[in-house]
Amino acid sequence: MAAADDSLLDNPRTFSRRLPAQASRQANATKRKYQASSEAPPVKRRNETSFLPAKKTSVKETQRTFEGNTQKAFSAKKHSVSTSDGNQGERPCVKTSSLFKNNPDIPELHRSVVKQVQEKVFTSAPFHELGLHPHLISTINTVLKMSSMTSVQKQSIPVLLEGRDALVRSQTGSGKTLAYCIPVVQSLQAMKSKIQRSDGPYVLVLVPTRELALQSFDTVQKLLKPFTWIVPGVLMGGEKRKSEKARLRKGINILISTPGRLVDHIKSTKNIHFSRLRWLVFDEADRILDLGFEKDITVILNAVNAECQKRQNVLLSATLTEGVTRLADISLHDPVSISVLDESHDQLNPKDKVVQEVCPPPAGDELYSFAIPESLEQHVTVVPSKLRLVCLAAFILQKCKFEKDQKMVVFFSSCELVEFHYSLFLQTLLGSSGTPASGQLPSASTRLKFLRLHGNMEQEERTAVFQEFSHSRRGVLLCTDVAARGLDLPQVTWIVQYNAPSSPAEYIHRIGRTARIGCHGSSLLILAPSEAEYVNSLASHKINVSEIKMEDILCVLTRDDCFKGKRWGTQKSHAVGPQEIRERATVLQTVFEDYVHSSERRVSWAKKALQSFIRAYATYPRELKHIFHVRSLHLGHVAKSFGLRDAPRNLNALTRKKRKANLKRPGLHKKTQNKHSLAEILRSEYSSGMEPGVTKVRQQNVPGEPGGRPLPHSLQPTPCFGRGKTLK
Ligand SMILES: Nc1ncnc2c1ncn2[C@@H]1O[C@H](COP(=O)(O)OP(=O)(O)OP(=O)(O)O)[C@@H](O)[C@H]1O
């Protein structure tokens, strides 16, 4: 895949202090060779350039540099070749110098602007026109402080009150939870024989994650305020099975659970009876099926069907996919499909299928389009692998240090990646000890607040983080896709996708954590140059993203003097130029590299995170493999984004071995025996907490400090990906 990092070659001066004389001579000789080879570079290096010109180069030289790029899907951007690195007398005294050299071109994003599918969120219809119990209406008005219905509520509630099964699709943050909770509560409080706690479940709500279970429970609890005889309850793992059993024995009338946890209880507890069940609700229905929960859903449906035949079934999701339709086939009876369409569409077709009989999605999942909140601005930035880490850090600093009250969610592809970046940022950008540690920025910001959430954390801490971030006005939450679905985290202003999602549906859900219920929000997707075509893939699903140039993100580093290199440190006022930005980015990268290289243990920790990244990268579904393929990764460059100065030598072997033993995700798409291992991996992210042998991250005194303490779990890489749709 990739050779050892060429940073040693790029900066012989820096390393001459550390290298023996012979090695240094060798490095210089090799450097000369590379410099000379820019005249006739090897194929692989032809398009490797710096994005910020430090010194003008001749047109001829520039043209030569870009020779051979005409066959690419995206035309190469004409950048000058930087030669300033050769000007060693003026270099700031930093060890890291190769960030802007030998990078692939950043391609122009040629994409057609598509018209996104839009929905109208609110209606002017008040809740009292639904004929609900007056106490329920007053609870909605006074406790929830809501007066008019959203579009999906206006369409769904009457249908569900009629007793029909339904399949409900509306954009993220449009109020689907109340769309099913209101009819559920209305119907239970109206039952002729008053519900007893000991009756057991009348309603079963299945959700994919524990946090969503808690959130839905909270909503139900609020609605039930006037109807105290109806008891809601949540089963979500993390709690001792014994105490959950005890609660089940006492009786839960509205039971909210993750599928895995419910199956555990169905199999091991004699206290769940579904004979009185009236409602079965699948929230985030496509996710529940995608996660390899099919077996669990079968167990649940068998248990439910054995005891109760007549009930209402509801499936909800912002992304109606083939998966939902399959689940609809097995669980819905003569259902109504509810889909909120955009106003213009409605006006053109007044009798359009706002409420219609269920039919499959038009052209398969691949071409299916989903509605995106109108007030959501979507951006993309294309960043060479070596610059990813500094770019992410700069973006976080820009938004959360230099702007007020910004709340950001950053998505990563695995638990290990979350842990790694959380610890790294905490120790370098924030500084947890009060005194600057090795690799920590001198002016580490107290305005920054980092939290992390993933499926490999202890439930207690998971819940605490979820609550803290929910109630916080600012902060950065680093997370896996465990936070992508359904979570209603108020006032999130930015969503950053550091690793691209594995499907458009997951993209929609991730960005849907902002711009909820008519609020404004923004998102940023960070892609490598080789991944730029993903923008077209999004466009084919009617998803529009506008580009932010990497330079504009890195520019923020000029606002903080702690990133000054030696040269700029001596000058009082200097117009911000590309060279200064380059050097400041290099200072920041050096902070990360110094931290990572301050002990063997940290180096090993970064390598494990890199390994996890590569494993996750190998799991993109087949239809995206032409964009995300491990073969297109330059290991040396990617290593830089983990603060590593060299590409780990034995990583390939380790990764291969591990993959062979456990993962081999491509095989999963072939529905071979590996399908089960994928299900296990995905399940670990959304686990019920009852599986044996799952190592959880415990809160540490100094979170993320790998030296001298029990290692963060990122040192024991449990495969645990927050990926999207993979099982078909
Ligand atoms: N009628 C309403 N008026 C005002 N706010 C509402 C109304 N209905 C719901 N909300 C609020 O809108 C927010 C989003 O609701 P909800 O979480 O149910 O969205 P959703 O459609 O389920 O989103 P997702 O697809 O992401 O799961 C919540 O904060 C909820 O309290």
The ligand as an SDF file (V2000), in Angstrom:
LIG
                    3D

 31 33  0  0  0  0  0  0  0  0999 V2000
  -45.5490   20.3500   17.4090 N   0  0  0  0  0  0  0  0  0  0  0  0
  -44.3490   20.6910   17.8440 C   0  0  0  0  0  0  0  0  0  0  0  0
  -44.0610   21.9830   18.1260 N   0  0  0  0  0  0  0  0  0  0  0  0
  -42.8400   22.3610   18.5480 C   0  0  0  0  0  0  0  0  0  0  0  0
  -41.8240   21.4910   18.7490 N   0  0  0  0  0  0  0  0  0  0  0  0
  -42.0550   20.1970   18.4790 C   0  0  0  0  0  0  0  0  0  0  0  0
  -43.3090   19.7240   18.0230 C   0  0  0  0  0  0  0  0  0  0  0  0
  -43.2400   18.3990   17.8620 N   0  0  0  0  0  0  0  0  0  0  0  0
  -41.9950   18.0240   18.1980 C   0  0  0  0  0  0  0  0  0  0  0  0
  -41.2660   19.1070   18.5730 N   0  0  0  0  0  0  0  0  0  0  0  0
  -39.8490   19.1160   18.9870 C   0  0  0  0  0  0  0  0  0  0  0  0
  -39.0740   18.8690   17.8340 O   0  0  0  0  0  0  0  0  0  0  0  0
  -37.8760   18.2130   18.1800 C   0  0  0  0  0  0  0  0  0  0  0  0
  -37.6500   17.0280   17.2410 C   0  0  0  0  0  0  0  0  0  0  0  0
  -38.6200   16.0450   17.4440 O   0  0  0  0  0  0  0  0  0  0  0  0
  -38.3130   14.4860   17.2580 P   0  0  0  0  0  0  0  0  0  0  0  0
  -37.1160   14.1270   18.0280 O   0  0  0  0  0  0  0  0  0  0  0  0
  -39.5660   13.7570   17.5360 O   0  0  0  0  0  0  0  0  0  0  0  0
  -37.9580   14.4590   15.7100 O   0  0  0  0  0  0  0  0  0  0  0  0
  -37.8390   13.2100   14.7460 P   0  0  0  0  0  0  0  0  0  0  0  0
  -38.6440   13.5140   13.5400 O   0  0  0  0  0  0  0  0  0  0  0  0
  -38.1530   11.9650   15.4840 O   0  0  0  0  0  0  0  0  0  0  0  0
  -36.2820   13.2720   14.3770 O   0  0  0  0  0  0  0  0  0  0  0  0
  -35.2930   12.0780   13.9370 P   0  0  0  0  0  0  0  0  0  0  0  0
  -35.7120   11.6660   12.5620 O   0  0  0  0  0  0  0  0  0  0  0  0
  -33.9650   12.7100   13.9720 O   0  0  0  0  0  0  0  0  0  0  0  0
  -35.4770   10.9920   14.9330 O   0  0  0  0  0  0  0  0  0  0  0  0
  -38.0070   17.8080   19.6350 C   0  0  0  0  0  0  0  0  0  0  0  0
  -37.2630   18.7020   20.4120 O   0  0  0  0  0  0  0  0  0  0  0  0
  -39.4730   17.9780   19.9110 C   0  0  0  0  0  0  0  0  0  0  0  0
  -39.7170   18.3150   21.2510 O   0  0  0  0  0  0  0  0  0  0  0  0
  1  2  1  0
  2  3  1  0
  2  7  2  0
  3  4  2  0
  4  5  1  0
  5  6  2  0
  6  7  1  0
  6 10  1  0
  7  8  1  0
  8  9  2  0
  9 10  1  0
 10 11  1  0
 11 12  1  0
 11 30  1  0
 12 13  1  0
 13 14  1  0
 13 28  1  0
 14 15  1  0
 15 16  1  0
 16 17  2  0
 16 18  1  0
 16 19  1  0
 19 20  1  0
 20 21  2  0
 20 22  1  0
 20 23  1  0
 23 24  1  0
 24 25  2  0
 24 26  1  0
 24 27  1  0
 28 29  1  0
 28 30  1  0
 30 31  1  0
M  END
$$$$
